[in-house]
C-alpha cells in the first residue's frame, strides 16, 4: 500500500482541483470527486482511487 501523507492530501484539497490518490500505487488522479471511493487508477488499474477529502476523513476519523 502506498504511503500518502496528510500534507499531500491537504495540498490537493487546497488546490481547488478534483484530485484523488491511489492507495495501491500512490499516483495522483485528476477529475476525481471529493467523496470518491474505489475509482479505477489509470496508472496501475487497481480500484483504489479515493478523493482527497474522503482520504482526509479516513485518516482523521
C-alpha positions, -999 to +999 in steps of 0.1 A: +000+000+000+013+034-010+021+060+017+002+092+011+008+120+036-017+143+053+004+171+037-002+157+002-039+154+009-042+189+024-024+204-006-047+186-030-078+199-012-064+235-010-055+234-048-092+236-056-087+208-082-105+175-082-076+154-071-075+119-056-049+094-048-045+057-055-039+037-023-023+009-044+005+027-062+003+063-048-004+080-081-023+113-082-056+111-101-073+141-116-110+147-122-119+127-090-149+137-070-140+147-034-160+118-019-148+093-045-142+057-034-127+028-053-123+045-087-100+027-111-065+040-112-052+050-146-016+041-136-020+006-121-056-004-128-065-010-092-098+001-079-082+021-051-085+058-060-101+079-034-109+116-034-087+138-013-115+149+011-125+112+015-089+103+024-087+131+049-118+117+066-103+082+066-070+094+082-085+117+108-116+097+116 
